[in-house]
Amino acid sequence: MHKLIKYSFKIFLVTIIISILIFSGANFVYAWRTQATATNIKITPSSNSKPQQAQNYYHAGYKAYYEEDYETAIKSFAQALELSPENWSYLQWRGYSYTKNKLYDKAIKDLKLALRKAPASQHNNIYNWLAKAYTGQGNLDQALKNQNLCIKHNGDAYDYFNRAEIYALNAMPAEAIDDYTTSLLNTNQGYAQMYLGGVFWQATCYQKRGSLYLERGQVDKAKDDAKKALEISPRLQKAFNDENILDLFDSKKRQMMVEQALSIAQRAESDRNFLDALKYLEKAQAWCPIIKEEQNKEIIESILRVYPKLSLKPALSESSRRFYVQAQTLTRAKDYNGAINAYEKLLGLTPWHPEAYFNKAMLEGENKKYEQAIQDMKKYLQLSPDASDCRAAQDKIYEWEVFMNR
């Protein structure tokens, strides 16, 4: 009995020793794997540190800003500033958000303070936004002063366009025409494309300049600008031609046509005639005046809402198919900018085409234009809520959000 107990005890000890060795070995292997991979991992500050918390709030504000949720953006940037009050970038972005939310006094205060703290490389952007805030406030003298300073700091096509807008509001048509012309000739067009309608921004510029020519009685120049706008924008070609080309500058008539089309679309949707609803929403978009940016967004949202309700989806027109084939060809040739432009033209004609939004988003992601990529992929999901790749598309948005915040 004694030997049996002793033998059992030995087995017990051996079991414990083996367990300790296995556990130690496992920890050793784990420690080795961790050490081996640690060289590939960028160590970030603790999420409890103030700088990291401030950055988290900043990223949340940045995301909200591009989702046009300006109230949330303002709150997030304010929380970032509580933790890092000297950070000029947080002030700058809160100033932008205040401007978008039409809180111009607060915007001007933030932007002036950001200007004192920011490096010279950022002064162009801040002066530009100060000009926007003063314009919103109705102080056109200060708006012009700040836009002049903006242009002095490496002005580009977008900056000259914005000064032309201020001149036009200030009843200075000759100066406005000169700046619209300079904007069209300026080779640095990145921001103009980003903020003025992508590849169609020049069409907007020609419409603005042409309307001023018409006001000054320069009808031939106005017609020339209208024709150039139509050449650039397929959407405008759906509403205007040689016979009614000067109607392009008649905002009242265009708004009347929009309201008529929207009324018919609303009745058609109520009657569950979704094909007619889509048809008249497209007509409303084609006629929508360039000064009605918010209305144009609402029309697009209506199109995104109606299209998924169609039991039979419409086919692409021949003009739309042309741009689709060109976009595919340019993608295969790895000319991603050219492909994006072709998809923009396609969507100008058929703003309901899901595949165009998806492909354009993927190309924008490749080009690191993450904000635009996210916006286009969200439109794809609205148009195709039951698509088999919805999960992958939403995950792609999450992926781009990470890169957008860097």
C-alpha angles and dihedrals in degrees: 000000000000091000090049092053091047091048090049090049091053090052089050092052092047090051091052093048092049091048091051091050093048091048092047091047091050090050089048092051091045091048091049093049091048092048092046093052096037091080088063095049123086107222112224127196119271113281086236093062116104096235091052093046089050090051091050091054090046092053090049090051093047091052092047091048093057090046086056091241093135098168091058090044091054092050092048094049089047090054090050090051092051088061096037109022095169095057107116093194093061090049091048094053094045087052090053090049093049089052092051089048090051093244091134101166091055091044093054092049093052095043094050090052091047089051091058092050103036126091117256091256089070098048094090092060095043094049089049091054092044087056090051092050093048090047090053089049090052094243097130095169092060090041091056092045092054094043089053089053089047091055090046087060098064100303117204136189092284093052094051090047090054092049089050088055091053092048090051092051089048092055093250101129098164092055091044092052090050092052094046087052092049089048091054092049096044112106095206097083104147098109092039089058092044097051106024104055107294115255089000097062092103089055087057090050093050090050092051094047093042092054089055091049089052092050089053092050094251094135098164092053090047091053091048091053091047091053091049091050091052092049090056100040119055089187091064090050088066091064107025137053139157092289098055099022096127089057084077087080096043102096093177094054091044091051091049090053090049093052092048092050093046091050092053091045091052092051091047092051091049088053089049090243091138097168091060090043090056092046094055093042088057089050090051091051093049092053097040110124117241090238090062098074095150092048090052090053090051091052091051090050089052090051090050089051098047101042097068089055092063113106090198115038118219120248123242117266117240091255091051092047089054091059091043093055091045091051091051091048093049091048091055088049088052091240092138096169091052090048092050090051091051091051090050090055090047091051090047087064099033110024090176100064108122098192092054091055091047095048093042090051092051091050092048089051089053088051091049092244090137100164092056091042091055093047093051094045090052089054089052090054091049091052096043107031092157099045117133092236097052091110092052091045093052091047089053089056090053089050093051091049088062092053093042090059095054 
